[in-house]
Structure formats: C-alpha cells, structure tokens
Amino acid sequence: MKYTIVIPVYLSRKNNAWKEGDIVYDHPTAINQAGTLVRTLESLKVISHEEFDVILVVGVTSKEINTKVNYWLKSRIKEAKYRPKNLYIFTEDDLENLSGKDGDKNELLSMNNYSQIRNAGLIAGILNKSDAIIFLDDDELVQDRDFLKKIDQDLNKKVKKEKVRFITGMCPEGETGTYI
C-alpha cells in the first residue's frame, strides 16, 4: 500500500501581522518564527513502515510573502534531523497549474480556507498515486512506530460487507484507548 502523509502548513507575515485582504487562519506560523513543523517531521522517524511520502500543503495568508515562505520552508526542512525520503511541497501555484492554461481560475481549486486546503491535500495525494492519504497537523507528533500499520488494518476491515475506504477522527492507540 502506498501511503502519503499530508501536512497542511499555514504561514503568515512576520509577527502574524495582518493586512486588509489577507486570508485568516486561526493559528498560522509567522515566517519569522520557527514553528512546530521540524518536530513533526522528525517525529515521523519512529514509523516502522519503510515507504511513505510526505506532502506539505502550504497555505499562506498573503501571496506577498510567497518568496519568504519558500525560504522558510527550505530552512525548516534543512533544519530537521530526519526528513522522509520523499518529501514534496504543494502550493497554490501548483494547484493553479492544474486548472488549465486557458487563464480561467477554477473557484474549487483554491487554498483560501481550511476546507480548500484539505481538498488540495487530497488532490496532491491522488496525484501522488496514493492508496492511503493521512492528514497530520504541523504541530502533531507521531509516537507509535506502528502508526501506518494500524491505519492499514482499519482500511482492510469490512463494514456491512463493504471495504472501509475512509477513516476520520481521532485514532485510538493500544488497549488503554489513548489517542495519537
């Protein structure tokens, strides 16, 4: 099974400054702060499954910061002591390239809010030919080496003779029912 872990990353101007017309996210990382992405990337090292891809889906509060965002992302990725072998960055520019070259912007292909960024993550995972697309926040840590194995077990279950195709919500871990 081909796994893709999608990590939405929300970035804003320095010091989370806001200008009229900026997109609003409830807790973006300012581009002059380190944020939590490095810890999240490093936590993936624990996963026992050898093959999985990671796609960072990047939402920005303003296109004015795109150049700085690219530098921020490259710096964080370089800083991480562990990086998945296949790590990709998916931005609004990538999404716009999918909408065609006729200049018409598809309203559905945008990254202006949480649901659209989630959809962009699904599109990125589908383009990556993934069998399973797993979303993690950029401030989550994976602590269970069998994280993907457990997802695989749930995806192989049947409910009313139908194969489980989607899982959502918190993932219980172990007999104690603690959540990862």
Secondary structure, DSSP 8 states (H G I E B T S, - for coil): --EEEEEEEEEESGGG---TT----SS-EETTS--SHHHHHHHGGG---S--EEEEEEEES-GGGHHHHHHHHHHHHHH-S---SEEEEE-HHHHHHHT-SSS---TTS--SSHHHHHHHHHHHHHHTT-SEEEE--TT-----TTHHHHHHHHHT-EETTEE-----S--EETTTTEE-
